[in-house]
Amino acid sequence: MEFPAGCVIGYLIFSSFVASSYGVAFSSLHKTLVLSASSPKGHVLTAGEDELTITWAFNETFPRGTDSTYKTIKLKLCYAPVSQKNRPWRKTVDDLNKDKTCQHKIVEKPYTPSNNSFTWRIERDVPSATFFVRAYALDSQQVQVAYGQNTDATKVTDLFHVEAITGRHVSIDVASICFSAFSIVSLVGFFYMEKRKAKVVEDNLQIVVAPPRQLATADCFHYLPSHSTCTHVSLVQVMTTLQDNCRALCCIGISYSLVVMRR
């Protein structure tokens, strides 16, 4: 029975698509690499500052030729179980295409069986968490064929903790304090202007209801600059403008302080 050429091609395309949608199972890999990770700072490191020295080699207890397909070594920073709890975005899955354990790439280098070392400065975007280092051996098709890691199978030994950068500096804290103080002063000034406005309006009403002959030039100078006319509307407009400016400055200061403190 012969199949049309179009059906055969379609079947091959579909098969390749299905195969690519499923990655290598981690449980199918052999731990043929011996790997260690250390730092002069111990087991508590700071992102963006401290360095991690990683060494790896082929485990010679395996038969000779086991690593004949190894072409590339990819080092990755991986979350320990303690930092995966209640965090599905870091979940461990046996299918390596779906696994979220090792999200931070360290380096990728050509494979050599021994005398391998790399010093890596922890990147600034690494979050606060507990980690270990894992190495994958890749073949010529960039498919994982073996692995090694600096911890045991349960991932509880030889772990290290990374403290993320908070993004706060002394200058930012000083600016926050200054704006907080400015906000308080502005708030006090706002209430003072409210009381002053009420008093001025009250006095101005007394002047307005007085006979016109009592509106002397001295009264105008008491409330407005010399170039202004002595009217009730002008006084209210001036005080309203001052009040609005004070309120705006107060809101800006308080908002900035809240943003800085939330960081």
C-alpha positions, 0 to 999 in steps of 0.5 A, a space after each residue: 500500500 502506497 501513501 501519497 507523498 504529501 501525507 508522508 511529509 505531513 507526518 514527518 513535520 507533525 512528528 518533529 513538532 511533537 518531539 520538539 514539544 517534549 524535552 529531555 527528562 532529567 531523570 534519564 540523565 547520568 551524573 557524570 560530571 563532578 562539580 564544586 562551587 566556592 567563594 571566599 565570602 562563604 555561603 552568604 553572597 551579595 548580588 552584583 558584588 561577590 564572586 563564585 568560583 566553579 570547577 568541573 570535570 568528567 567523573 573518571 569512574 564511568 567507562 572511557 568514551 562515555 563523554 564522546 558525545 559531549 560538545 558543550 558545558 552549560 553552567 546554570 544557577 538553580 533554586 534550592 527547594 527551600 526557595 521553591 516552596 509556594 513559588 510555582 514560577 520556580 517549580 521543578 519539572 522532570 521535562 527539562 523544557 518545562 523545568 524552572 529550577 535553573 533560570 540563571 545562565 552562568 556560562 557556556 563553554 566547549 567541553 573538556 574532560 578536566 581542569 575546568 574552572 570559571 569565576 563568575 560575579 553574581 549578576 545584579 538581577 539575581 533575587 534573594 534566594 538559596 541556590 546551587 550550581 548545575 552543569 549540563 553536558 550538551 551534544 552537537 544538537 544542543 541536547 542535554 545528555 548528562 549533568 553534574 551539580 555541587 549538591 546532593 540528590 536531595 539538594 540540601 548540602 553545599 547550598 549558598 544564599 544570595 542577598 539581592 541588591 535593595 536599590 537603596 543608598 544613603 543619598 536616597 535615604 537623606 533625600 527621603 528624610 528631607 522631603 518628609 520634613 518638607 512635607 510636614 512643614 508644608 502641611 503646617 504652612 497649609 493650615 496656617 494659610 487656611 487660618 490666615 485666609 479666613 481672617 483676611 476674608 473676615 476683615 475684608 468683609 468688614 471693610 466692604 460693608 463700611 461706607 466708601 469714604 472709609 476705604 483709605 489707601 492705607 487699607 489697600 496697602 494693608 491687604 495687597 501690593 501697591 499696584 493692586 486695587 483694593 477689592 474683595 475679589 482680588 484678596 480672595 484670589 490671592 489667598 486661594 492661589 497661595 493655598 493651592 500652591 502650598 497644598 500641591 507642594 505638600 502632596 508632592 513631598 508626601 508622595 515622593 517620601 512614600 515611594 522611596 520608603 516602599 523601595 
